[in-house]
Amino acid sequence: MKVLNLQCASQHGFEGWFGSEDDFRSQLERGLLECPMCGDTQIVKLPSAPRLNLGAGEPAPASREHPVPAAAAPTAQSLQAAYLKMVRHVLAHTEDVGERFAEEARRIHHGEVQERGIRGQATREQTEALLDEGISVLPLPIPKALKEPLQ
């Protein structure tokens, strides 16, 4: 089994597990690989170095001049994980109204139906019209992998 570090054109990093290098190349050529964050299929393999455990070495002494900060800056992986957690929360706590999003948002805004969290699809023009009407909406790209159950 080969575990490869991959990246899409939008610089989202992720892992891919393959039976062999040929398996990776075959899937890449057939367009079967896509970024779990944005669905991009322009995937590249990042260079990686194998880790060889050749025995226990002496740990480097901790520098007293530059102590390690208690909270390090977030990594790209931690930001992606936080984004995916937030998207899962939105999916679990909103109703999908599909292409009726603009119409349903207006009905909620005008008190015609009970207020509730909704999500769906709207064109750029529909989104701008809702904002012009004072209806708060937020575009939220949902990764394809979260739209369907994982097997």
C-alpha positions as CSV (number, residue, x, y, z in Angstrom):
1,M,0.0,0.0,0.0
2,K,1.3,3.4,-1.0
3,V,0.2,6.5,0.9
4,L,0.9,9.6,-1.1
5,N,0.7,13.3,-0.2
6,L,-1.5,15.0,-2.9
7,Q,-2.5,18.5,-3.7
8,C,-5.0,20.2,-5.9
9,A,-4.6,23.4,-8.0
10,S,-6.2,25.3,-5.1
11,Q,-3.4,24.1,-2.8
12,H,-5.6,21.9,-0.7
13,G,-3.4,19.0,0.7
14,F,-4.7,15.5,1.3
15,E,-3.6,11.9,1.4
16,G,-4.3,9.2,-1.2
17,W,-3.9,5.5,-0.6
18,F,-3.0,3.3,-3.6
19,G,-2.1,-0.3,-4.2
20,S,0.9,0.8,-6.3
21,E,2.4,3.7,-8.2
22,D,0.7,2.3,-11.3
23,D,-2.6,2.4,-9.5
24,F,-2.1,6.1,-8.7
25,R,-1.1,7.0,-12.2
26,S,-4.1,5.0,-13.7
27,Q,-6.6,6.7,-11.5
28,L,-5.0,10.1,-12.2
29,E,-5.1,9.6,-15.9
30,R,-8.8,8.5,-15.8
31,G,-9.8,11.6,-13.8
32,L,-10.9,9.5,-10.8
33,L,-8.9,11.5,-8.3
34,E,-10.4,14.7,-6.9
35,C,-9.8,17.1,-4.0
36,P,-12.1,16.3,-1.0
37,M,-12.3,20.0,-0.3
38,C,-13.2,21.5,-3.6
39,G,-13.7,18.7,-6.1
40,D,-10.8,19.8,-8.3
41,T,-9.4,17.0,-10.5
42,Q,-6.1,18.7,-11.3
43,I,-4.1,16.7,-8.7
44,V,-0.3,16.5,-8.3
45,K,1.8,14.3,-6.1
46,L,3.9,16.1,-3.6
47,P,7.4,15.1,-2.9
48,S,7.8,13.1,0.3
49,A,10.7,11.5,2.1
50,P,10.4,8.1,3.7
51,R,10.9,8.0,7.4
52,L,13.4,5.4,8.5
53,N,13.6,4.5,12.2
54,L,17.2,3.5,12.6
55,G,17.2,3.6,16.4
56,A,16.8,6.1,19.1
57,G,18.9,9.2,18.8
58,E,19.6,11.8,21.4
59,P,16.8,14.3,21.6
60,A,17.9,17.9,20.7
61,P,18.2,20.1,23.8
62,A,15.4,22.6,24.2
63,S,16.4,26.1,23.5
64,R,15.8,28.5,26.4
65,E,16.1,31.5,24.2
66,H,13.1,30.5,22.0
67,P,10.6,28.6,23.9
68,V,7.9,26.8,21.9
69,P,4.7,28.9,22.0
70,A,1.7,27.3,23.9
71,A,-0.6,27.7,20.8
72,A,1.1,27.3,17.5
73,A,-0.3,28.9,14.3
74,P,-3.0,26.7,12.7
75,T,-1.8,24.5,9.9
76,A,-3.5,24.1,6.5
77,Q,-4.7,20.6,7.7
78,S,-6.2,22.0,10.9
79,L,-8.0,24.8,8.9
80,Q,-9.3,22.2,6.4
81,A,-10.5,20.0,9.3
82,A,-12.2,23.0,11.0
83,Y,-13.9,23.9,7.7
84,L,-15.2,20.4,7.1
85,K,-16.5,20.2,10.7
86,M,-18.4,23.5,10.2
87,V,-19.8,22.3,6.8
88,R,-21.0,19.0,8.4
89,H,-22.7,21.1,11.2
90,V,-24.5,23.2,8.6
91,L,-25.6,20.1,6.7
92,A,-26.9,18.5,9.9
93,H,-28.8,21.5,11.1
94,T,-30.4,23.0,7.9
95,E,-33.0,21.9,5.4
96,D,-32.0,21.4,1.8
97,V,-34.5,23.3,-0.4
98,G,-32.5,22.8,-3.6
99,E,-33.1,25.3,-6.4
100,R,-36.0,26.9,-4.5
101,F,-33.5,28.6,-2.2
102,A,-34.1,32.2,-3.2
103,E,-37.9,31.7,-3.2
104,E,-37.8,30.0,0.2
105,A,-35.5,32.6,1.7
106,R,-37.9,35.4,0.7
107,R,-40.9,33.5,2.2
108,I,-39.0,33.1,5.5
109,H,-37.9,36.8,5.4
110,H,-41.5,38.0,4.8
111,G,-42.9,35.8,7.6
112,E,-45.0,33.6,5.1
113,V,-43.4,30.4,6.5
114,Q,-41.8,29.5,9.8
115,E,-38.2,30.6,10.2
116,R,-35.7,27.8,9.9
117,G,-32.2,27.2,8.6
118,I,-32.1,26.4,4.9
119,R,-29.5,25.7,2.3
120,G,-29.7,25.2,-1.5
121,Q,-28.6,26.5,-4.8
122,A,-28.8,30.1,-6.1
123,T,-27.3,31.9,-9.0
124,R,-25.0,34.8,-8.5
125,E,-27.9,37.1,-9.6
126,Q,-30.3,35.5,-7.2
127,T,-27.8,35.9,-4.3
128,E,-27.2,39.5,-5.1
129,A,-30.9,40.2,-5.3
130,L,-31.5,38.6,-1.9
131,L,-28.7,40.7,-0.4
132,D,-30.2,43.9,-2.1
133,E,-33.5,43.1,-0.4
134,G,-31.8,42.9,3.0
135,I,-32.0,39.1,3.2
136,S,-28.8,37.7,4.7
137,V,-27.3,34.8,2.7
138,L,-23.9,33.3,2.7
139,P,-22.4,31.3,-0.2
140,L,-21.0,28.0,1.3
141,P,-19.2,25.7,-1.1
142,I,-19.9,22.1,0.0
143,P,-17.3,19.6,-0.9
144,K,-18.7,16.8,-3.1
145,A,-17.5,14.2,-0.7
146,L,-19.9,15.6,2.0
147,K,-22.9,15.7,-0.3
148,E,-23.1,11.9,-0.4
149,P,-22.6,9.2,2.2
150,L,-19.1,7.8,2.3
151,Q,-18.7,4.0,1.7
